[in-house]
Structure formats: structure tokens, C-alpha cells
Amino acid sequence: MKTLKILSALLCYPQPEMQAALTEMATALERENQLPQAERWALQTFIHQMQRTDLMDLQESYIGLFDRGRALSLHLFEHIHGQSRDRGQAMVDLLETYRRHGFELSARELPDYLPLFLEYLAQRPADEALSLLTDAMPVIALIGARLAERGSDYYVVFDALAALVGEPASIAEIRRQAATEGPDQTVVNMDQIWEEEAVTFLANQEGCGINRPLPGVAQPVQWVPPPDSTRQSARSL
């Protein structure tokens, strides 16, 4: 499903190549016609806004939303398991699922990164992809509700995902939580958290991509199919 691939690209850290491909994305969304009209129009407006915005401003906005705190983290298991050991095992299981279907990661990104997960789903049969997306919707809906509460236009991407599979049964409680929760404590207590995690973080920086200007900024996602695979590159639209 190209729609899932486009939604994945829109949630990645803005790069010149992504901004240059926005017109192609807008055309592909209309051509595939997988979304209701309201969601397609909202995405088209969001895409046109990204086209008109300076790339550095897009990058700064992205970092401010997704990389300065955990409430809007695009790593799905962080919202379920936090920093517990259960998160590590869940990521191992998810990575094994990717590999079982013939995909390896070429970027040093955690497997629960939402744009990566959506790229994987875009390569799977539609029924399977939508079933897996449904399973993840409680977390996805929570991130989307928090974005809407903050007045961020990124929420339209999450509305589009919900339009593909429907909102979770707990959507009313999810929206209530997003509307009533206080400030992101990982932002409020950033200095203390940095002191506790600095050694581990710095140890993990070896080999990071040159396009990551600040700690926590996700690398572009790319799949590397096996040599004998005939699958199309997940980066092409």
C-alpha cells in the first residue's frame, strides 16, 4: 500500500529528498484513493504546507515535537513498556518478524520506530498490514490525540492511519487522557534525566548518521531486501 509508505515518509525527520518528493506523494495519495476524502484533503493541505515551509523550520519543528520528551515519541514500545526490559524483548520479537519476511534494516534505528513499522506494513499484503496496524492503533491514537492537543498539524497523519482501520474502542478515554494530562515530565525533568542517561547515550553514538543534528533525531528509514529478493525498495514511491 503506497498510502502507508507515504504516511511513513511524512513522519520521518524532514530531509531535502523528502521535501522534493512531496508533489509525487500528493499525486500518489489521490491515485491510490485508499483514504476517505476528508482525510485525503487534510493530508494534501499538510503536504502543501510542508512544501511552502523552509526545510530548517520543518526540521526544528520536528525536533521540538518528537525528540524533546517521551510523550510524543515515535517509538511505539516506549509508550507501552517505557524503559523496562520488556521493551527490549518486544523489539527483538518485532525485529525477528521483519527478518522472517525477508527484510533487514540498513539504518541504525530501533524496530519499533513508527515510520519504520509503517514501511514494513507497506510491503505486506493489505489484509495483514491493516490487521497489524489495528493492533498498534491504541498507541498511535494516543500520539495523535496529544499532537491535536498541542495544535500540531502532524495529527492529520495519525487521523489518516485511523481512517484506514478505524479508531480503537478506547478512543474516548485516549482523548480524555491527552486532554487532561500535565506537561511531559521528561521535558520538565530533562536535566536530571540527562545526568542519568548520558553515559549510555554517548556510548550508543558510534556510527550515527551525519544527518542527525541533535540527540534523538531519527535516521532516514531504509530496508535492505536479501540479494535474491524481487521486492521493490521501500524508499521508492
C-alpha positions as CSV (number, residue, x, y, z in Angstrom):
1,M,0.0,0.0,0.0
2,K,1.7,3.2,-1.2
3,T,-0.5,5.2,1.2
4,L,1.2,3.6,4.2
5,K,4.6,4.3,2.6
6,I,3.7,8.0,2.1
7,L,2.4,8.3,5.7
8,S,5.7,6.7,6.8
9,A,7.7,9.3,4.8
10,L,5.7,12.2,6.3
11,L,6.6,11.1,9.8
12,C,10.3,10.8,9.1
13,Y,12.8,13.6,10.0
14,P,12.5,16.1,7.1
15,Q,15.2,15.8,4.6
16,P,15.7,17.6,1.2
17,E,14.8,14.4,-0.7
18,M,11.5,14.1,1.2
19,Q,10.6,17.7,0.6
20,A,11.4,17.3,-3.1
21,A,9.1,14.3,-3.3
22,L,6.1,15.9,-1.7
23,T,4.3,16.6,-5.1
24,E,4.8,12.9,-6.0
25,M,3.4,11.9,-2.6
26,A,0.3,14.1,-3.1
27,T,-0.3,12.6,-6.5
28,A,0.1,9.0,-5.3
29,L,-2.4,9.6,-2.5
30,E,-5.0,10.6,-4.9
31,R,-4.2,7.9,-7.4
32,E,-4.4,5.1,-4.8
33,N,-7.5,6.5,-3.2
34,Q,-7.3,4.4,0.0
35,L,-8.4,7.2,2.3
36,P,-11.8,9.0,2.7
37,Q,-12.0,12.4,1.1
38,A,-11.8,14.4,4.3
39,E,-8.5,12.7,5.3
40,R,-7.1,13.0,1.8
41,W,-7.8,16.7,1.7
42,A,-6.3,17.2,5.2
43,L,-3.1,15.4,4.1
44,Q,-3.0,17.4,0.9
45,T,-3.2,20.6,2.9
46,F,-0.4,19.3,5.2
47,I,1.8,18.4,2.3
48,H,1.3,21.8,0.6
49,Q,2.2,23.5,3.9
50,M,5.4,21.4,4.1
51,Q,6.2,22.4,0.5
52,R,6.0,26.1,1.4
53,T,8.0,25.8,4.6
54,D,11.7,26.3,4.8
55,L,13.4,22.9,5.4
56,M,15.3,24.1,8.5
57,D,12.0,25.3,10.0
58,L,10.5,21.9,9.3
59,Q,13.4,20.2,11.0
60,E,13.3,22.4,14.0
61,S,9.5,21.8,14.4
62,Y,10.0,18.1,14.1
63,I,12.7,18.0,16.8
64,G,10.6,20.1,19.1
65,L,7.7,17.7,18.8
66,F,9.2,14.2,18.6
67,D,12.7,14.4,20.1
68,R,12.3,16.5,23.2
69,G,10.4,14.3,25.5
70,R,8.7,10.9,25.5
71,A,5.0,11.8,25.3
72,L,5.2,12.2,21.5
73,S,7.9,9.6,20.9
74,L,7.5,7.8,17.6
75,H,8.9,4.6,19.2
76,L,5.8,2.6,19.9
77,F,7.0,0.3,22.7
78,E,8.2,3.3,24.7
79,H,4.5,4.1,25.3
80,I,3.8,0.5,26.3
81,H,6.9,-0.7,28.2
82,G,8.8,2.6,29.0
83,Q,12.4,1.7,29.6
84,S,11.7,-1.7,31.1
85,R,13.3,-4.9,29.9
86,D,10.0,-5.9,28.4
87,R,10.6,-3.3,25.7
88,G,13.8,-4.9,24.7
89,Q,12.2,-8.3,24.3
90,A,9.3,-6.8,22.3
91,M,11.8,-5.1,20.0
92,V,13.7,-8.4,19.5
93,D,10.4,-10.1,18.6
94,L,9.4,-7.4,16.2
95,L,12.8,-7.4,14.5
96,E,12.5,-11.2,14.1
97,T,9.2,-10.6,12.4
98,Y,10.8,-8.2,9.9
99,R,13.6,-10.7,9.2
100,R,11.2,-13.6,8.8
101,H,9.6,-11.8,5.9
102,G,12.9,-11.0,4.2
103,F,13.9,-7.6,5.5
104,E,16.9,-6.2,7.3
105,L,17.5,-2.7,8.5
106,S,20.3,-0.6,6.9
107,A,19.8,2.3,9.3
108,R,20.6,2.2,13.0
109,E,17.0,2.7,14.1
110,L,15.0,0.8,16.7
111,P,12.4,-1.6,15.1
112,D,9.5,0.0,17.0
113,Y,10.1,3.4,15.3
114,L,6.6,4.2,13.8
115,P,7.8,5.3,10.3
116,L,9.8,2.0,10.1
117,F,6.9,-0.1,11.2
118,L,4.7,1.6,8.5
119,E,7.2,1.0,5.8
120,Y,7.2,-2.7,6.7
121,L,3.4,-2.8,6.6
122,A,3.5,-1.1,3.2
123,Q,5.4,-4.2,1.9
124,R,3.0,-6.8,3.3
125,P,-0.4,-7.9,1.9
126,A,-3.1,-5.4,2.6
127,D,-5.1,-7.6,5.0
128,E,-2.1,-8.5,7.0
129,A,-0.9,-4.9,7.1
130,L,-4.2,-3.5,8.2
131,S,-4.5,-6.1,10.9
132,L,-1.1,-5.3,12.4
133,L,-1.9,-1.6,12.1
134,T,-5.1,-2.2,14.1
135,D,-3.1,-3.8,16.9
136,A,-1.0,-0.7,17.2
137,M,-3.8,1.8,17.0
138,P,-4.2,2.4,20.8
139,V,-0.7,3.8,20.9
140,I,-0.9,5.6,17.5
141,A,-4.2,7.2,18.5
142,L,-2.7,8.4,21.8
143,I,0.2,10.1,20.0
144,G,-2.3,11.6,17.5
145,A,-4.5,12.9,20.3
146,R,-1.5,14.5,22.0
147,L,-0.5,16.2,18.8
148,A,-4.0,17.6,18.3
149,E,-4.0,18.9,21.9
150,R,-0.7,20.7,21.1
151,G,-2.1,22.2,17.9
152,S,0.4,20.4,15.6
153,D,-0.6,19.7,12.0
154,Y,1.1,16.4,12.2
155,Y,-2.1,15.0,13.8
156,V,-3.6,14.6,10.3
157,V,-1.2,11.8,9.6
158,F,-2.5,9.9,12.6
159,D,-6.1,10.7,11.6
160,A,-5.3,9.1,8.2
161,L,-4.0,6.0,9.9
162,A,-7.1,5.7,12.0
163,A,-9.2,6.2,8.8
164,L,-7.6,3.1,7.3
165,V,-8.6,0.7,10.1
166,G,-10.9,2.6,12.4
167,E,-10.3,4.1,15.8
168,P,-9.7,1.9,18.9
169,A,-12.6,1.1,21.1
170,S,-10.9,3.1,23.9
171,I,-10.7,6.3,21.8
172,A,-12.8,8.4,24.2
173,E,-10.6,7.5,27.1
174,I,-7.5,8.1,25.0
175,R,-8.7,11.6,24.1
176,R,-9.6,12.3,27.7
177,Q,-6.1,11.3,28.8
178,A,-4.5,13.5,26.2
179,A,-6.7,16.5,27.2
180,T,-6.1,16.2,30.9
181,E,-2.5,15.0,31.4
182,G,0.1,17.5,32.6
183,P,3.3,18.6,30.9
184,D,5.7,15.9,29.6
185,Q,7.7,15.1,32.7
186,T,10.7,14.1,30.5
187,V,10.8,17.7,29.4
188,V,10.3,19.2,32.8
189,N,13.0,16.9,34.3
190,M,15.3,16.9,31.3
191,D,18.4,17.9,33.2
192,Q,18.0,15.0,35.7
193,I,17.2,12.5,33.0
194,W,20.3,13.6,31.0
195,E,22.5,13.1,34.0
196,E,21.1,9.5,34.5
197,E,21.3,8.5,30.8
198,A,24.3,10.5,29.4
199,V,26.8,7.6,29.7
200,T,24.6,5.1,28.0
201,F,23.6,7.6,25.3
202,L,27.1,8.7,24.4
203,A,28.1,5.0,24.2
204,N,25.5,4.5,21.6
205,Q,26.6,7.3,19.3
206,E,29.2,5.4,17.4
207,G,28.2,5.1,13.7
208,C,25.3,7.5,13.9
209,G,24.4,9.2,10.6
210,I,25.7,12.6,9.6
211,N,22.1,13.8,9.1
212,R,21.3,13.6,12.8
213,P,21.9,17.2,14.1
214,L,20.6,16.7,17.6
215,P,20.4,13.7,20.0
216,G,17.3,11.6,19.4
217,V,16.7,12.6,15.8
218,A,15.8,9.5,13.8
219,Q,17.7,8.5,10.8
220,P,16.0,8.0,7.5
221,V,14.5,4.6,7.2
222,Q,15.6,2.1,4.6
223,W,15.0,-1.5,4.1
224,V,17.6,-3.8,2.6
225,P,16.0,-6.8,0.9
226,P,18.0,-10.1,0.5
227,P,20.1,-10.3,-2.7
228,D,17.6,-12.7,-4.3
229,S,14.6,-10.7,-3.4
230,T,12.5,-9.1,-6.1
231,R,10.8,-6.7,-3.7
232,Q,10.8,-3.1,-4.6
233,S,12.9,-0.8,-2.4
234,A,10.9,0.6,0.4
235,R,12.3,4.0,-0.3
236,S,10.8,4.4,-3.7
237,L,7.3,5.6,-4.2
